[in-house]
Structures are given as structure tokens and as C-alpha cells.
Amino acid sequence: MIEQLIQPPHEDISGMDYHDNVLYMVSDTEDLLIKYDIKKQRDIATVKLSPYAQEGVAFDDENNIYIANDNGSVFKYDKNFLGL
């Protein structure tokens, strides 16, 4: 088994998902959706989100991103709408 430690330059990474060969993360403290290149160990893009305590991120097969929050709500975004 191969393990790799990544240290993204963001606080409170509360959720992540690997999609289309890219790691996506949400930062609860910074209210960000982060598109991260694991091999280059750097951000590809960041999207500022409304402050709502993001806790998870997932994708579907129709180009949608789902972000869950502390209260159990799930927000649905179009990946293209977010510029990703």
C-alpha cells in the first residue's frame, strides 16, 4: 500500500473527494472549495463559498457538486457554474 501525506495550505479541511484525477476539498474555516493537484502539491483553483459550515463534498455523473453542512443540509452546484 502506498501512502502519501498532503499538506494543503488551508485551514480546517472538513471534507474531500477525488474526482476526474483531482482532489477536491472543502475548508470549513475559510469557506472554500479547493481543487488540488496532488502530484504538484498545489491548488489548481479555489472557489469562495457562502459561510455555512461545510463538512463534506461529493460528485455525481452529471457534473454536479454536492456540499453538506453541519446542519445536515446539502447544497447542489453545477461544476461549470463554479468555474471548475
GUSE-870150 format. One line per field, with one value per residue: residue number from 1; residue in one letter; z, y, x of N, C-alpha, C in turn. Coordinates in pm, 1 decimal. Layout:
residues N
nr <- NUM  ...
rest <- A  ...
n_c3 <- Z  ...
n_c2 <- Y  ...
n_c1 <- X  ...
ca_c3 <- Z  ...
ca_c2 <- Y  ...
ca_c1 <- X  ...
c_c3 <- Z  ...
c_c2 <- Y  ...
c_c1 <- X  ...
END
This chain:
residues 84
nr <- 1  2  3  4  5  6  7  8  9  10  11  12  13  14  15  16  17  18  19  20  21  22  23  24  25  26  27  28  29  30  31  32  33  34  35  36  37  38  39  40  41  42  43  44  45  46  47  48  49  50  51  52  53  54  55  56  57  58  59  60  61  62  63  64  65  66  67  68  69  70  71  72  73  74  75  76  77  78  79  80  81  82  83  84
rest <- M  I  E  Q  L  I  Q  P  P  H  E  D  I  S  G  M  D  Y  H  D  N  V  L  Y  M  V  S  D  T  E  D  L  L  I  K  Y  D  I  K  K  Q  R  D  I  A  T  V  K  L  S  P  Y  A  Q  E  G  V  A  F  D  D  E  N  N  I  Y  I  A  N  D  N  G  S  V  F  K  Y  D  K  N  F  L  G  L
n_c3 <- 0.0  -83.6  68.6  94.4  224.8  228.2  244.7  234.6  185.6  361.2  615.2  840.3  679.8  594.3  442.1  160.5  -181.1  -445.5  -779.2  -1127.6  -1152.9  -976.3  -657.9  -454.5  -204.0  93.3  295.7  609.8  787.2  617.3  427.1  163.7  -152.9  -276.7  -544.4  -602.1  -699.6  -659.3  -735.2  -798.3  -565.8  -508.0  -520.9  -776.4  -828.6  -642.5  -486.2  -348.2  -98.9  33.6  379.6  557.2  720.1  592.0  548.5  394.3  66.9  -254.6  -574.4  -868.1  -1164.0  -1346.1  -1362.2  -1129.7  -809.5  -470.3  -157.0  180.5  498.5  850.8  962.9  833.5  587.3  227.6  -36.7  -380.7  -663.3  -995.9  -1164.3  -1374.8  -1342.4  -1113.9  -1216.3  -1249.7
n_c2 <- -117.4  220.7  524.6  870.9  1181.5  1475.8  1827.9  2064.8  2420.7  2529.2  2596.4  2378.3  2150.0  1988.9  1806.1  1584.6  1473.8  1261.1  1324.4  1294.1  1271.1  1461.5  1614.7  1728.1  1958.5  2082.7  2369.6  2440.6  2655.0  2855.6  2878.1  2763.6  2595.1  2377.0  2296.8  2064.6  1972.7  1678.7  1562.1  1784.8  1918.1  2153.3  2417.6  2418.6  2560.3  2780.1  2828.4  3064.2  3009.4  3052.7  3134.6  2858.8  2641.8  2408.9  2059.6  1833.5  1691.8  1587.3  1423.0  1381.5  1189.6  1374.9  1616.0  1765.5  1913.0  1833.7  1975.1  1928.2  2046.0  2139.9  2130.0  1932.2  1990.3  1979.2  2123.0  2182.4  2225.4  2327.4  2209.9  2350.9  2603.2  2691.5  2738.4  2532.6
n_c1 <- 83.8  53.9  117.3  60.5  137.1  -37.7  -26.8  -221.6  -241.4  -442.5  -687.9  -864.4  -968.1  -1246.7  -1378.4  -1338.4  -1299.4  -1208.1  -1201.7  -1223.7  -942.6  -846.3  -811.7  -1065.6  -1147.8  -1309.3  -1300.4  -1392.1  -1342.4  -1237.9  -1433.5  -1420.1  -1409.5  -1181.4  -975.5  -737.2  -411.4  -260.7  -14.1  148.0  128.2  -27.6  -276.3  -520.5  -743.5  -957.9  -1270.6  -1476.2  -1710.7  -2043.9  -2074.0  -2138.6  -2064.1  -1925.9  -1898.1  -1861.2  -1798.5  -1906.2  -1953.5  -2162.6  -2254.9  -2332.8  -2204.1  -2237.5  -2181.7  -2195.9  -2234.2  -2217.8  -2342.1  -2294.9  -2551.3  -2688.1  -2788.7  -2772.3  -2607.1  -2641.9  -2443.3  -2366.2  -2088.6  -1962.2  -2077.2  -1951.9  -1706.9  -1526.1
ca_c3 <- 0.0  -90.4  138.8  69.9  308.9  162.1  340.6  162.9  261.3  404.9  749.5  867.5  568.1  659.6  350.1  35.4  -277.9  -561.5  -895.3  -1253.1  -1126.3  -897.6  -522.4  -416.2  -58.6  145.7  419.8  692.2  841.9  511.5  335.7  30.7  -226.4  -328.1  -645.2  -562.2  -776.0  -563.2  -782.5  -789.8  -429.2  -511.7  -563.2  -916.1  -821.6  -519.3  -503.1  -221.5  -74.0  140.0  510.0  610.8  789.7  501.2  613.4  302.6  -75.3  -338.3  -713.6  -938.7  -1301.4  -1431.6  -1344.6  -1012.9  -684.2  -352.2  -38.2  300.8  608.9  988.0  997.3  757.7  455.2  117.4  -142.7  -511.1  -755.5  -1125.3  -1166.5  -1468.1  -1282.7  -1018.3  -1288.5  -1231.6
ca_c2 <- 0.0  345.6  636.1  998.6  1287.6  1605.2  1936.0  2181.0  2545.1  2579.6  2554.4  2303.2  2071.1  1910.0  1705.8  1573.4  1373.8  1250.7  1321.9  1329.2  1277.7  1581.1  1612.0  1843.3  1970.0  2200.0  2424.4  2495.7  2783.1  2953.8  2876.5  2743.8  2470.0  2378.7  2197.6  2046.2  1879.1  1600.7  1543.1  1910.8  1967.8  2293.4  2446.1  2448.7  2665.0  2789.7  2894.8  3113.9  2964.5  3122.6  3075.3  2769.6  2527.4  2295.7  1940.2  1722.2  1721.9  1468.5  1449.7  1282.2  1169.3  1477.8  1739.6  1838.4  1902.9  1840.7  2012.9  1912.3  2133.2  2091.0  2112.9  1822.3  2035.6  1951.4  2222.3  2128.2  2324.7  2280.6  2223.7  2457.6  2729.4  2730.8  2764.3  2420.3
ca_c1 <- 0.0  128.5  54.3  124.3  86.7  -50.4  -45.5  -271.8  -222.7  -573.0  -728.2  -987.5  -1020.1  -1350.9  -1430.1  -1265.8  -1342.2  -1120.4  -1291.6  -1155.7  -798.1  -816.7  -865.0  -1146.9  -1159.0  -1378.8  -1247.3  -1499.6  -1298.8  -1215.7  -1548.6  -1364.8  -1399.7  -1044.9  -938.0  -597.9  -330.0  -182.0  123.0  222.2  109.4  -70.4  -412.7  -547.9  -845.7  -1035.9  -1399.1  -1529.9  -1847.4  -2115.4  -2038.4  -2241.3  -2002.8  -1911.8  -1841.4  -1840.5  -1811.5  -1922.0  -1989.5  -2242.0  -2209.7  -2391.8  -2127.1  -2285.1  -2107.4  -2282.2  -2158.6  -2300.3  -2301.5  -2312.7  -2692.7  -2745.1  -2832.3  -2681.5  -2619.2  -2605.6  -2388.4  -2316.1  -1942.8  -1928.0  -2121.1  -1848.2  -1582.8  -1435.4
c_c3 <- 0.0  -18.5  109.4  159.6  226.7  268.8  265.5  249.1  304.6  542.3  745.4  743.9  627.6  568.2  224.6  -50.0  -395.3  -682.9  -1018.4  -1232.1  -1050.2  -759.5  -496.7  -265.3  -24.3  276.8  493.5  741.3  735.0  413.4  190.5  -21.4  -297.4  -426.6  -634.9  -647.0  -679.4  -607.1  -768.4  -652.1  -427.5  -553.4  -713.6  -921.9  -681.6  -550.0  -365.2  -211.6  31.5  272.8  566.1  666.7  703.1  570.5  518.7  159.5  -152.1  -477.4  -763.5  -1081.9  -1397.6  -1409.5  -1229.5  -892.6  -570.6  -232.0  81.5  409.8  743.4  1023.1  920.4  622.8  351.6  6.3  -272.6  -601.3  -886.7  -1129.3  -1260.4  -1413.6  -1184.8  -1085.5  -1275.4  -1350.0
c_c2 <- 124.4  454.1  762.2  1101.8  1414.4  1710.2  2059.7  2306.5  2609.7  2523.2  2469.5  2235.7  1970.9  1805.6  1702.0  1460.8  1378.1  1230.0  1369.1  1355.9  1402.6  1563.0  1741.5  1841.0  2089.5  2239.4  2491.9  2635.6  2892.2  2964.5  2865.1  2603.8  2477.0  2264.3  2184.2  1939.4  1805.9  1588.0  1669.4  1975.1  2117.4  2303.4  2469.1  2564.0  2665.0  2868.5  2935.6  3071.6  3052.7  3057.4  2990.6  2639.9  2401.3  2177.8  1824.3  1765.6  1590.3  1511.8  1344.8  1272.1  1275.3  1615.3  1826.4  1810.6  1919.3  1872.7  2009.1  2006.4  2069.4  2059.0  2001.1  1863.4  1999.9  2051.4  2161.3  2242.1  2256.0  2309.3  2336.7  2595.0  2782.3  2758.4  2654.3  2325.8
c_c1 <- 88.9  49.5  132.2  57.5  78.4  -75.8  -91.7  -261.6  -354.8  -606.3  -854.5  -1046.5  -1118.8  -1413.8  -1345.9  -1321.3  -1245.0  -1208.5  -1215.7  -1006.5  -754.1  -879.1  -941.5  -1162.5  -1246.1  -1312.4  -1361.3  -1463.7  -1289.0  -1331.5  -1502.9  -1392.0  -1266.1  -1026.5  -786.7  -529.5  -236.8  -35.9  207.5  212.1  74.0  -216.8  -417.5  -647.9  -905.1  -1162.3  -1448.3  -1676.6  -1911.9  -2080.7  -2152.3  -2183.5  -1998.6  -1844.1  -1817.7  -1860.6  -1819.7  -1967.7  -2087.3  -2189.6  -2262.3  -2327.5  -2176.8  -2196.1  -2207.4  -2194.7  -2253.2  -2249.8  -2330.8  -2457.4  -2760.7  -2801.1  -2726.9  -2710.5  -2567.5  -2561.0  -2352.1  -2164.7  -1899.1  -1966.0  -2016.2  -1713.6  -1479.8  -1445.5
END
